[in-house]
Amino acid sequence: MRAAPVDLNMPAEAYPILTPDQLRRLRTYGDSRPSVANEVIFRAGDTELDLIVVDEGVVEITQAATVNAPEEVVSRFTAGHFIGELNLLTGQTIYLTGRVVEPGQITHISPARFRAVMAEEPDLSDVLLRAFIARRKKLQRGAGARSIEIVGTSLSAASLALRTYAARQQLAHLWFDSDSVAGQTLLKVAELTPADLPAVIMPDAILRNATPGELAEHVGLSYRRTSDELVDLTVIGAGPAGLAAAVYGASEGLSTILLDSVGTGGQAAASSRIENYLGFPSGLSGNELTSRAAIQSEKFGARLFSPCKVVSLDVGGDSLRVFLDDDTAISSRAVIIATGAHYRSLALPNWSQFEGAGIYYAATELEVRACSNQSVTVIGGANSSGQAALFLAGRGSAVTIAVRHDDIGRGMSAYLVDRLQAHPNVTIKVSTEVIGLSGAESLNGIELYNRATDETESSPCTGLFCFIGADPETSWLHGVVTDENGFVITDQELQPSELPECWASIGRTPLPFETSIPAVFAVGDVRRGSMKRVAAAVGEGASAVRSVHQAIGAHV
């Protein structure tokens, strides 16, 4: 039996009524036809969805029944409304069903024609995009979140990886701690055992011992080869630099694919608050910034896929070929490497035991929720550690910042240092490092060593947040010149002796951000000499696209 309808208030931004002129223009991109009562115009599990305009009648959107809840009405559309959500941009599998409840007429706008609307009708594009974003937020808070239910233990690295992926991809989902009453009930109803965790429960499937890759595959966000097409640009890495490259590449007419081995956002998405990014005087979270950038790139036609792990780059053929870990090859006229860096850890015997169970490399709501109002320690002296410490302190935690050198201001912006020194919940310890960890299933204590005083102390700690830098993610990259630390060398820093013979036939030297291989570029933290700041990474990603145009233009 269908549940009673949820709150169907129709906020103007999420469910705008189009003007007669807007409706007329939208209809020119589609095909209109009569609709009949009880007709299903799309159903849960469909992989492609048209943008639908309701000319006459009423269409009801329902959430399919799950193992622990009946079918539920999510929204209702009448004449003048359009039906669609962010999956029109992302390609995510549909988990809602659209059914005609009052006959009339509807207009179907195909995915290709929808792209034309986004490119050719800027005012309509703005209306659509604002509505899509608002609808996704509504789904994340309401019945639509039941499309994906994640259940696991809060002190599990595998559970945290799933939740982080779902959050970064803005998937409407619900989280259940398996130790809670609701979690235990869900385990019983779904016939799951602790050995099955983490698990993902969806209307059409239950994924046991689930990984982000399996979830991505099931919801349609992993790479899907559609043809043997040659794309103009493949961007590897979806941090700020890669996202900027995708935005500018796609907006300037390049067929663009963006790949990331983890999820959208890179290290920037782990930042709880960025206050020195141009145009945001009140600051914003890294996840908010990169999520917006992802939608922006998709608006212009870029295709984003994650997790998609790139394992090699073949530069020997007529085109560049990017190979994924499943042997899939993507042929491209140009490649931008924006793989950034991977987090460093401390060389302590039981470090890996506590990763995701007390040791974290990010301080977002997901991680902080597990240790709010408790004693935590942040290690590292850069801006990222300062931002994390303030975020944690603001959630009521007693925060210790442990910095190896004797001056916290050496690597941290002055405004952050001032705030940390003034905050009553923050203690700064310089010349200090973590030398020991303790705990059973999760971290509960650490040992700190002060090099200046040669003293060791034990300290309670339920959350150790590690921001001690990162190493370039280039172990997969062969044939491209790097420095002794693995950072990619580009343009004017390349010595003539480092350039292969193919450059002689091209008749030019490397362009800005170009590597030792023609039409292969590097931007952001992976590049030697980069500034290691979000704004700088965005600038590099955008600027590299100009060089891409020059490089592939020479081969047309």
VEXDREN-2710 file (C-alpha; in Angstrom, 1 decimal):
% VEXDREN-2710
k/r/px/py/pz
1/MET/0.0/0.0/0.0
2/ARG/1.3/3.5/-0.8
3/ALA/2.3/5.6/2.1
4/ALA/0.6/9.0/2.7
5/PRO/2.2/11.7/0.6
6/VAL/5.1/13.5/2.2
7/ASP/5.2/17.3/2.4
8/LEU/4.5/18.4/-1.2
9/ASN/5.1/22.1/-0.7
10/MET/6.5/23.4/-4.0
11/PRO/9.2/26.0/-3.3
12/ALA/9.6/28.4/-6.3
13/GLU/13.3/27.7/-6.9
14/ALA/12.9/24.0/-6.9
15/TYR/9.6/23.8/-8.8
16/PRO/9.2/27.0/-10.9
17/ILE/6.2/27.6/-13.1
18/LEU/7.5/28.5/-16.5
19/THR/6.2/31.5/-18.3
20/PRO/4.3/31.1/-21.6
21/ASP/7.4/32.2/-23.5
22/GLN/9.7/29.8/-21.7
23/LEU/7.3/26.9/-22.3
24/ARG/7.0/27.8/-26.0
25/ARG/10.8/27.8/-26.4
26/LEU/11.3/24.6/-24.5
27/ARG/8.7/22.8/-26.6
28/THR/10.6/23.6/-29.7
29/TYR/13.3/21.3/-28.5
30/GLY/11.1/18.3/-27.9
31/ASP/8.2/16.2/-29.1
32/SER/4.7/16.7/-27.6
33/ARG/2.1/13.9/-27.2
34/PRO/-1.0/13.1/-25.2
35/SER/-0.6/11.4/-21.8
36/VAL/-3.1/8.9/-20.4
37/ALA/-4.0/8.1/-16.8
38/ASN/-1.7/5.6/-15.0
39/GLU/0.9/5.8/-17.8
40/VAL/4.5/5.4/-16.5
41/ILE/6.7/7.9/-18.3
42/PHE/9.9/6.7/-16.5
43/ARG/10.6/4.2/-13.8
44/ALA/13.2/3.4/-11.2
45/GLY/16.2/1.7/-12.8
46/ASP/16.1/3.6/-16.1
47/THR/19.5/4.7/-17.2
48/GLU/18.4/7.6/-19.4
49/LEU/15.8/10.3/-18.7
50/ASP/14.3/12.9/-21.0
51/LEU/13.6/16.4/-19.7
52/ILE/9.8/16.4/-19.5
53/VAL/7.5/19.4/-19.7
54/VAL/4.0/19.1/-18.4
55/ASP/1.7/20.9/-20.8
56/GLU/-1.6/19.6/-19.4
57/GLY/-2.5/17.1/-16.6
58/VAL/-0.7/15.9/-13.5
59/VAL/2.3/13.7/-13.1
60/GLU/3.3/12.2/-9.7
61/ILE/6.8/11.1/-8.8
62/THR/7.1/8.3/-6.3
63/GLN/9.9/6.6/-4.4
64/ALA/9.9/2.9/-4.9
65/ALA/9.2/0.7/-1.9
66/THR/12.4/-0.5/0.0
67/VAL/12.9/-3.3/2.4
68/ASN/11.8/-1.1/5.4
69/ALA/9.4/1.4/3.9
70/PRO/6.5/1.3/1.4
71/GLU/6.2/3.3/-1.8
72/GLU/6.0/7.1/-1.1
73/VAL/5.0/10.2/-3.1
74/VAL/7.9/12.6/-3.5
75/SER/6.5/15.4/-5.7
76/ARG/3.6/16.2/-8.0
77/PHE/3.9/18.2/-11.2
78/THR/1.1/20.2/-13.0
79/ALA/0.8/22.3/-16.1
80/GLY/3.7/24.6/-16.5
81/HIS/6.2/22.5/-14.6
82/PHE/9.2/20.6/-15.9
83/ILE/10.3/17.2/-14.6
84/GLY/14.0/16.5/-14.2
85/GLU/16.9/16.4/-11.7
86/LEU/20.7/16.5/-11.6
87/ASN/20.9/13.0/-13.1
88/LEU/20.1/14.7/-16.4
89/LEU/23.6/16.1/-16.1
90/THR/25.4/13.3/-14.3
91/GLY/23.9/10.2/-16.0
92/GLN/23.0/8.6/-12.7
93/THR/20.5/5.8/-12.8
94/ILE/16.9/6.9/-11.9
95/TYR/15.5/5.6/-8.6
96/LEU/12.2/7.4/-8.8
97/THR/9.1/6.6/-10.9
98/GLY/7.0/9.1/-12.9
99/ARG/3.3/8.2/-13.4
100/VAL/0.5/10.2/-15.0
101/VAL/-2.4/10.6/-12.5
102/GLU/-4.5/13.0/-14.6
103/PRO/-4.3/12.8/-18.4
104/GLY/-3.3/15.6/-20.6
105/GLN/-0.2/16.4/-22.7
106/ILE/3.6/16.2/-22.1
107/THR/6.7/17.2/-24.1
108/HIS/9.7/14.9/-24.1
109/ILE/13.1/16.6/-24.7
110/SER/15.8/14.0/-25.4
111/PRO/19.2/14.1/-23.7
112/ALA/20.9/15.4/-26.9
113/ARG/18.2/18.2/-27.3
114/PHE/18.5/18.9/-23.5
115/ARG/22.2/19.6/-24.1
116/ALA/21.2/22.0/-26.8
117/VAL/18.8/23.8/-24.5
118/MET/21.7/24.2/-21.9
119/ALA/24.0/25.6/-24.6
120/GLU/21.6/27.8/-26.6
121/GLU/19.1/29.1/-24.0
122/PRO/21.1/30.8/-21.1
123/ASP/18.0/32.0/-19.2
124/LEU/16.3/28.7/-19.4
125/SER/19.6/27.0/-18.5
126/ASP/19.8/29.0/-15.3
127/VAL/16.2/28.2/-14.4
128/LEU/16.7/24.5/-15.0
129/LEU/20.1/24.3/-13.2
130/ARG/18.8/26.1/-10.1
131/ALA/15.8/23.8/-9.9
132/PHE/18.0/20.7/-10.4
133/ILE/20.3/21.7/-7.5
134/ALA/17.4/22.6/-5.2
135/ARG/15.6/19.3/-6.0
136/ARG/18.6/17.3/-5.2
137/LYS/18.9/19.0/-1.9
138/LYS/15.2/18.3/-1.2
139/LEU/15.7/14.6/-2.2
140/GLN/18.7/14.4/0.1
141/ARG/16.6/15.5/3.1
142/GLY/13.4/13.7/2.2
143/ALA/11.9/10.5/0.9
144/GLY/14.3/10.4/-2.1
145/ALA/17.2/9.7/0.3
146/ARG/15.8/6.2/0.8
147/SER/17.0/5.3/-2.7
148/ILE/20.4/4.5/-1.2
149/GLU/20.7/3.3/2.4
150/ILE/24.2/2.7/3.7
151/VAL/24.6/0.6/6.8
152/GLY/27.9/-0.1/8.6
153/THR/29.9/0.8/11.7
154/SER/30.9/4.3/12.4
155/LEU/34.4/3.2/13.1
156/SER/35.0/1.5/9.8
157/ALA/37.3/2.8/7.0
158/ALA/35.2/0.9/4.4
159/SER/32.0/2.6/5.7
160/LEU/33.6/6.0/5.8
161/ALA/34.8/5.5/2.2
162/LEU/31.3/4.7/1.0
163/ARG/29.8/7.7/2.9
164/THR/32.5/10.0/1.6
165/TYR/31.9/8.9/-2.0
166/ALA/28.1/9.3/-1.7
167/ALA/28.6/12.8/-0.2
168/ARG/31.1/14.0/-2.8
169/GLN/28.9/12.8/-5.6
170/GLN/25.8/14.4/-4.0
171/LEU/23.9/11.1/-4.0
172/ALA/20.7/11.3/-2.0
173/HIS/21.3/8.6/0.7
174/LEU/20.7/7.7/4.3
175/TRP/23.3/6.4/6.7
176/PHE/22.5/3.9/9.5
177/ASP/25.0/3.0/12.2
178/SER/24.7/-0.7/12.6
179/ASP/24.9/-0.4/16.4
180/SER/21.9/1.9/16.6
181/VAL/18.3/0.7/17.0
182/ALA/17.4/1.8/13.5
183/GLY/20.5/0.1/12.1
184/GLN/19.7/-3.2/13.9
185/THR/16.2/-3.1/12.6
186/LEU/17.4/-2.5/9.0
187/LEU/19.9/-5.4/9.3
188/LYS/17.1/-7.7/10.4
189/VAL/14.7/-6.7/7.7
190/ALA/17.3/-6.9/5.0
191/GLU/18.7/-10.2/6.4
192/LEU/22.2/-8.8/6.8
193/THR/24.9/-9.9/9.2
194/PRO/27.9/-8.0/10.6
195/ALA/30.0/-10.0/8.0
196/ASP/28.1/-8.2/5.2
197/LEU/29.0/-4.7/6.3
198/PRO/29.2/-2.1/5.0
199/ALA/26.2/-2.7/2.9
200/VAL/24.2/-0.6/0.5
201/ILE/20.4/-1.2/0.2
202/MET/18.6/0.0/-2.9
203/PRO/15.1/-0.7/-4.3
204/ASP/16.5/-3.2/-6.8
205/ALA/19.6/-4.6/-5.0
206/ILE/21.5/-5.1/-1.8
207/LEU/25.3/-4.7/-2.1
208/ARG/27.2/-6.6/0.6
209/ASN/30.7/-5.6/1.6
210/ALA/30.1/-2.7/-0.7
211/THR/32.8/-0.5/-2.2
212/PRO/32.5/3.0/-3.8
213/GLY/33.3/1.3/-7.1
214/GLU/30.4/-1.1/-6.8
215/LEU/28.1/1.6/-5.8
216/ALA/29.2/3.8/-8.7
217/GLU/28.7/0.9/-11.1
218/HIS/25.2/0.3/-9.8
219/VAL/24.0/3.9/-10.0
220/GLY/25.6/4.6/-13.4
221/LEU/28.5/6.9/-12.4
222/SER/31.4/4.6/-13.5
223/TYR/32.9/5.1/-16.9
224/ARG/30.7/3.7/-19.7
225/ARG/32.3/3.4/-23.1
226/THR/29.7/4.5/-25.7
227/SER/31.8/4.2/-28.8
228/ASP/35.3/4.3/-30.2
229/GLU/35.2/8.1/-30.4
230/LEU/38.3/10.2/-30.1
231/VAL/37.7/12.8/-27.4
232/ASP/39.4/16.2/-27.5
233/LEU/40.5/16.3/-23.8
234/THR/40.8/13.8/-21.0
235/VAL/41.4/15.3/-17.6
236/ILE/42.8/12.9/-14.9
237/GLY/42.0/14.0/-11.4
238/ALA/38.9/15.9/-10.2
239/GLY/40.4/18.3/-7.7
240/PRO/40.2/22.1/-8.2
241/ALA/42.7/22.1/-11.1
242/GLY/41.1/19.2/-12.9
243/LEU/37.6/20.6/-12.4
244/ALA/38.7/24.0/-13.7
245/ALA/40.2/22.3/-16.8
246/ALA/36.9/20.4/-17.4
247/VAL/34.8/23.6/-17.0
248/TYR/36.9/25.6/-19.4
249/GLY/37.5/22.8/-21.8
250/ALA/33.8/21.9/-22.1
251/SER/32.7/25.5/-22.2
252/GLU/35.0/26.2/-25.1
253/GLY/33.7/23.4/-27.2
254/LEU/36.1/20.6/-26.4
255/SER/34.6/17.1/-25.9
256/THR/35.8/16.5/-22.4
257/ILE/36.1/13.6/-20.0
258/LEU/37.0/14.0/-16.3
259/LEU/38.2/10.9/-14.4
260/ASP/39.0/10.5/-10.7
261/SER/40.2/7.4/-8.8
262/VAL/38.3/8.4/-5.6
263/GLY/35.6/11.0/-6.1
264/THR/35.0/14.6/-7.1
265/GLY/36.9/17.2/-5.1
266/GLY/40.4/15.9/-4.4
267/GLN/42.1/17.1/-1.2
268/ALA/40.2/20.4/-1.4
269/ALA/36.9/18.6/-0.7
270/ALA/38.4/17.5/2.7
271/SER/38.7/21.1/3.8
272/SER/36.0/22.1/6.3
273/ARG/36.3/25.8/5.4
274/ILE/38.2/27.9/2.8
275/GLU/38.1/31.6/3.8
276/ASN/40.7/33.1/1.4
277/TYR/39.1/32.0/-1.9
278/LEU/38.3/35.0/-4.1
279/GLY/34.6/36.0/-4.1
280/PHE/33.6/34.2/-0.9
281/PRO/34.2/36.6/2.0
282/SER/32.3/34.4/4.4
283/GLY/34.2/31.3/3.3
284/LEU/32.8/28.0/2.1
285/SER/33.6/24.3/2.5
286/GLY/35.9/22.6/0.1
287/ASN/33.2/20.1/-0.7
288/GLU/30.7/22.9/-1.5
289/LEU/33.2/24.6/-3.8
290/THR/34.1/21.4/-5.7
291/SER/30.5/20.1/-5.9
292/ARG/29.5/23.4/-7.6
293/ALA/32.4/23.1/-10.0
294/ALA/31.4/19.5/-10.9
295/ILE/27.9/20.6/-11.7
296/GLN/29.2/23.6/-13.7
297/SER/31.4/21.4/-15.8
298/GLU/28.6/19.0/-16.5
299/LYS/26.4/21.9/-17.4
300/PHE/28.8/22.6/-20.3
301/GLY/28.8/19.0/-21.4
302/ALA/31.9/17.5/-19.6
303/ARG/31.4/13.9/-18.6
304/LEU/32.6/13.0/-15.1
305/PHE/33.3/9.5/-13.9
306/SER/34.5/8.1/-10.6
307/PRO/35.9/6.1/-9.1
308/CYS/38.0/5.4/-12.3
309/LYS/41.6/4.5/-11.6
310/VAL/44.0/5.4/-14.4
311/VAL/46.9/3.0/-14.5
312/SER/48.9/4.1/-17.6
313/LEU/49.2/6.5/-20.4
314/ASP/50.2/5.3/-23.9
315/VAL/51.8/8.0/-26.0
316/GLY/53.1/5.9/-28.8
317/GLY/50.1/6.0/-31.3
318/ASP/48.4/8.5/-33.4
319/SER/46.4/9.6/-30.4
320/LEU/47.0/9.5/-26.7
321/ARG/45.4/6.5/-24.9
322/VAL/44.5/6.6/-21.2
323/PHE/44.1/3.1/-19.7
324/LEU/41.9/2.3/-16.7
325/ASP/42.5/-0.5/-14.3
326/ASP/39.9/-2.7/-16.1
327/ASP/42.0/-2.4/-19.4
328/THR/39.5/0.1/-20.9
329/ALA/41.3/2.6/-23.1
330/ILE/40.1/6.2/-23.8
331/SER/41.6/7.8/-26.9
332/SER/42.2/11.5/-26.6
333/ARG/43.8/14.3/-28.6
334/ALA/45.1/15.9/-25.3
335/VAL/45.5/14.9/-21.7
336/ILE/45.7/17.1/-18.6
337/ILE/47.2/15.4/-15.6
338/ALA/45.7/16.8/-12.4
339/THR/46.1/13.8/-10.1
340/GLY/47.4/15.9/-7.2
341/ALA/49.0/14.1/-4.3
342/HIS/48.2/11.4/-1.8
343/TYR/48.3/12.0/1.9
344/ARG/51.3/11.2/4.0
345/SER/51.1/9.1/7.1
346/LEU/53.3/8.5/10.1
347/ALA/55.5/5.5/10.2
348/LEU/53.9/4.0/13.3
349/PRO/53.3/0.2/13.6
350/ASN/49.5/0.3/14.1
351/TRP/48.7/3.3/12.0
352/SER/46.8/1.5/9.3
353/GLN/44.7/-0.3/12.1
354/PHE/43.2/3.0/13.1
355/GLU/42.7/4.6/9.7
356/GLY/39.0/5.4/9.5
357/ALA/38.6/4.3/13.1
358/GLY/40.1/7.4/14.8
359/ILE/42.7/8.5/12.2
360/TYR/41.4/10.8/9.4
361/TYR/42.8/12.8/6.5
362/ALA/39.9/15.2/6.4
363/ALA/37.8/17.1/8.8
364/THR/34.3/17.3/7.3
365/GLU/31.0/16.6/9.0
366/LEU/31.4/12.9/8.3
367/GLU/34.6/12.6/10.3
368/VAL/33.9/15.2/13.0
369/ARG/30.5/13.6/13.9
370/ALA/32.4/10.5/15.3
371/CYS/34.4/12.6/17.8
372/SER/32.6/15.9/18.5
373/ASN/32.8/17.1/22.1
374/GLN/35.8/14.8/22.7
375/SER/39.6/15.2/22.8
376/VAL/41.2/15.3/19.4
377/THR/44.6/16.1/17.9
378/VAL/45.5/17.8/14.6
379/ILE/49.0/17.3/13.3
380/GLY/50.5/19.6/10.7
381/GLY/51.3/23.3/10.4
382/ALA/49.7/24.3/7.1
383/ASN/46.4/26.1/6.5
384/SER/44.5/22.8/6.1
385/SER/45.4/21.8/9.7
386/GLY/44.4/25.2/11.0
387/GLN/41.1/25.1/9.3
388/ALA/40.4/21.6/10.6
389/ALA/41.3/22.6/14.2
390/LEU/38.9/25.6/14.1
391/PHE/36.2/23.4/12.6
392/LEU/36.6/20.8/15.3
393/ALA/36.8/23.3/18.1
394/GLY/33.6/24.9/16.8
395/ARG/31.9/21.5/17.3
396/GLY/32.9/21.4/21.0
397/SER/36.0/19.2/20.8
398/ALA/39.1/19.9/22.9
399/VAL/41.7/20.3/20.1
400/THR/45.5/20.0/20.3
401/ILE/47.6/21.1/17.3
402/ALA/50.9/19.3/17.2
403/VAL/53.5/21.0/15.0
404/ARG/57.0/19.6/14.4
405/HIS/58.8/22.9/14.0
406/ASP/59.0/25.6/16.6
407/ASP/56.8/28.3/14.9
408/ILE/53.2/27.6/13.8
409/GLY/53.3/30.8/11.8
410/ARG/56.0/29.4/9.5
411/GLY/53.5/27.5/7.2
412/MET/50.1/28.9/8.2
413/SER/48.3/32.1/7.3
414/ALA/48.4/34.8/10.0
415/TYR/44.6/35.1/10.2
416/LEU/44.4/31.4/11.1
417/VAL/47.1/31.6/13.7
418/ASP/45.4/34.5/15.4
419/ARG/42.1/32.6/15.6
420/LEU/43.7/29.5/16.9
421/GLN/45.6/31.3/19.6
422/ALA/42.4/33.1/20.7
423/HIS/40.1/30.0/20.7
424/PRO/39.6/28.6/24.2
425/ASN/39.2/25.0/22.9
426/VAL/42.6/25.0/21.1
427/THR/46.0/24.2/22.5
428/ILE/49.0/24.7/20.3
429/LYS/52.1/22.5/20.9
430/VAL/55.2/23.3/18.8
431/SER/58.3/21.1/18.4
432/THR/55.9/18.2/19.1
433/GLU/55.2/15.0/17.2
434/VAL/53.1/11.9/17.6
435/ILE/55.1/8.8/18.4
436/GLY/52.5/6.3/19.6
437/LEU/48.9/5.2/19.3
438/SER/46.7/3.2/21.6
439/GLY/43.2/1.7/21.4
440/ALA/41.4/-1.5/20.7
441/GLU/38.9/-1.3/17.9
442/SER/39.3/2.4/17.6
443/LEU/41.8/5.0/18.7
444/ASN/41.5/6.3/22.2
445/GLY/45.0/7.7/23.0
446/ILE/48.3/9.0/21.6
447/GLU/51.8/9.7/22.8
448/LEU/53.3/13.1/22.2
449/TYR/57.1/13.8/22.2
450/ASN/58.4/17.4/22.6
451/ARG/61.8/17.6/21.0
452/ALA/62.6/20.9/22.7
453/THR/62.1/19.6/26.2
454/ASP/62.8/15.9/25.5
455/GLU/59.6/15.0/27.3
456/THR/56.9/12.5/26.4
457/GLU/53.3/12.6/27.5
458/SER/50.2/10.4/27.0
459/SER/47.1/12.2/25.8
460/PRO/43.5/11.0/25.4
461/CYS/42.5/11.2/21.7
462/THR/39.5/9.8/19.9
463/GLY/40.3/11.6/16.6
464/LEU/43.8/12.1/15.1
465/PHE/43.5/14.4/12.0
466/CYS/46.6/14.1/9.8
467/PHE/47.6/17.1/7.6
468/ILE/51.3/16.5/7.2
469/GLY/51.5/17.0/3.4
470/ALA/51.3/14.7/0.5
471/ASP/53.4/13.1/-2.2
472/PRO/52.7/13.5/-6.0
473/GLU/50.3/10.9/-7.4
474/THR/52.6/9.9/-10.3
475/SER/53.6/6.3/-9.7
476/TRP/51.4/5.3/-12.6
477/LEU/52.9/7.8/-15.0
478/HIS/55.8/6.5/-17.2
479/GLY/57.5/8.3/-20.0
480/VAL/56.8/11.8/-18.7
481/VAL/59.8/13.6/-17.1
482/THR/59.5/14.2/-13.4
483/ASP/61.9/15.5/-10.7
484/GLU/63.5/13.4/-8.0
485/ASN/60.4/13.7/-5.8
486/GLY/58.0/12.6/-8.5
487/PHE/56.6/16.0/-9.4
488/VAL/55.9/16.5/-13.2
489/ILE/58.2/19.1/-14.9
490/THR/56.6/21.4/-17.4
491/ASP/57.3/23.9/-20.1
492/GLN/60.3/26.2/-19.5
493/GLU/61.7/24.1/-16.7
494/LEU/62.2/21.2/-19.2
495/GLN/65.8/20.9/-20.5
496/PRO/66.3/20.3/-24.3
497/SER/68.0/17.1/-23.4
498/GLU/64.9/15.9/-21.6
499/LEU/62.7/16.2/-24.7
500/PRO/62.1/13.2/-27.0
501/GLU/62.9/13.4/-30.7
502/CYS/59.2/13.9/-31.7
503/TRP/59.5/17.6/-30.7
504/ALA/61.8/18.2/-33.7
505/SER/59.1/17.3/-36.2
506/ILE/56.5/19.4/-34.3
507/GLY/58.6/22.5/-34.8
508/ARG/57.9/24.1/-31.4
509/THR/58.9/23.9/-27.7
510/PRO/56.5/22.9/-24.9
511/LEU/53.6/25.2/-24.2
512/PRO/52.7/26.5/-20.8
513/PHE/51.9/23.5/-18.5
514/GLU/52.9/21.1/-21.2
515/THR/55.1/18.1/-20.2
516/SER/57.9/16.4/-22.0
517/ILE/55.2/14.6/-24.1
518/PRO/53.4/16.7/-26.7
519/ALA/49.7/17.4/-25.9
520/VAL/50.1/16.0/-22.3
521/PHE/49.8/18.7/-19.7
522/ALA/50.2/18.9/-15.9
523/VAL/48.4/21.3/-13.5
524/GLY/47.9/21.7/-9.8
525/ASP/49.7/19.9/-6.9
526/VAL/51.2/17.3/-9.2
527/ARG/53.3/19.9/-11.1
528/ARG/56.7/21.0/-9.9
529/GLY/56.6/24.6/-8.8
530/SER/52.8/24.8/-8.2
531/MET/51.7/27.1/-5.4
532/LYS/49.7/24.4/-3.5
533/ARG/46.6/26.7/-3.1
534/VAL/43.1/26.1/-4.4
535/ALA/42.9/29.4/-6.2
536/ALA/46.3/28.8/-7.9
537/ALA/45.2/25.3/-8.9
538/VAL/42.0/26.6/-10.5
539/GLY/44.0/29.2/-12.4
540/GLU/46.4/26.5/-13.7
541/GLY/43.6/24.2/-14.8
542/ALA/41.9/27.0/-16.7
543/SER/45.1/28.3/-18.3
544/ALA/46.2/24.9/-19.4
545/VAL/43.1/24.7/-21.7
546/ARG/44.5/27.6/-23.8
547/SER/47.6/25.5/-24.3
548/VAL/45.4/22.5/-25.2
549/HIS/43.8/24.5/-28.0
550/GLN/47.2/25.4/-29.4
551/ALA/48.5/21.9/-29.2
552/ILE/45.6/20.1/-30.8
553/GLY/45.1/22.9/-33.3
554/ALA/48.5/22.1/-34.7
555/HIS/47.3/18.6/-35.5
556/VAL/44.0/19.4/-37.1
END
